[in-house]
């Protein structure tokens, strides 16, 4: 069975961000990959994850000290007690939710302004197909 997936936007030039450049210079592409895996995890969990570095390292098949460094050392995440999140992700989630609410309100307004009767009345015909008489061709 196919799992439902969702799209999230991110800047195509994120490697140019000074925080990401610092991450790359210290951890290489391993840290960059861990960063994006964490970002995906935050999106999947409404922008909140526990700071369980060992569990994240186990899930991503990497060393705990690299995970801990990615989360703590580059000012990429907001850490409160035993959880962390991202201000950038929260901003994008808020924008998406605002658009969704606006779309729902627009649909409700459209439907309430246009009274629609979806009851279908039966036709006088007992069928919705067109019947064509047999046409016989005279053989010569």
N, C-alpha and C positions, 0 to 999 in steps of 0.2 A: 504494500500500500504506500502510495506516495505521500510524503509529509508536506504539509502546507508551509510555504516559505514566504518571507516578507522582504521587501526592498527597503534599504536605508541609504540615504544620500551621504556622501562624504566628499571632501575636496579632492579633486584629482591631483592636485599639486601638494598634497600633505607632506611629501618629503622635503619641501622647501621651507616648512615651518621651523623656526629656530629650536623649539623644544624637540621636534622629531629629529632634526640634524644632530642635536646633542645626544639623543637616544641612539641614533645610528653610529655616531663616533665611538660611543662607549660599549655598545652591545652588538653592533652589526645588524645584519638582516635577521638574525635570531630574535633579537629584542623587538625589531619592527614587526615580525610575524606574531610574536607574543602579544604585542600591543593590539594588533588588529583582531586577534582571536579574543582578547579581553573585550574589545569594543563590541564584537558580535555577541559575546556573552551578556554584556550590559544591555544591549537592545533586547535580547531574549528575556531579560529579567527586569524589565521596567526601570532600567538604569540604576540598579542597586545589586551589588555583589558583596558577599562577606570577604574579609581580608584573610582568607584561608589559603595562604601561599602554597602550602603543601598539596592541597587538593587541586588547585589550579595547575601546578607543576605536573602532578600526576596525569591530569586530564590532557595537558598539552605535550606530554612526554618530554619535559625539559627540567632543568635544575631549579630548585626552589629559590636559590639566591638570585637567579636571573629574573624570575617572576617578581620577586620582592623588589628588586631594583627598578624594573619597568613601572611598577605601581607607585613606588615611593620617591624615586630620585629625580624625576624629570618634570615635575609639576604638570603632569598630564591628567591626573585624576584628583578628585576631592575626597579626602579621607576623614571620616567621622567615626570615632570609636572603632568598632569592628566591621564597618562596612565602607565601601567606596563607590563613587559614581563619577560622572563626567558632566561638566557644565555645558559642553558643546552638544553632547547627546541629549541632555535635557532640553536645550533650546530647540533642537530639531524635533524632538517628540512633542513639545508644546506647539510648535508650528503645525505639525501634522494633525494633532488633535483639534486645533482651532479650525483648520481647513475642513476636517471631518464634521465638526459641529455646524459650521457654516453651510456645508452641503446638505446636511440633514434638515436644517432650518429652511433652506431654499426649496427642498423637495416638499416639505410639509406645507409651506406657503403655496406652492404651485398646486398641490392637491386640494388644499382647502379653498382656493380661489376658483377652481374649476370643478364644479360638482360633476361627478362622473357616475354613470349608471352602467355597471358592467354586466347586468343581467342580459342574457342573450335570449331573444324570443325565437321560438322555433319557426321555421319557414313553412309554407304550405306544401312544399315538396317533401317527400319522405326520404330524400337522398340529397347529398350535396355534390353528386357527380352528374355530369352531362351524359345523356345517353344518345348514342348515334345509331340510327337504323342501319341494318346491314345493307350494304350496297353490293349488289351482285353484278358481276361483269359477264356479259354475254360472250360466250366463246364463239369465235368465228371459224 
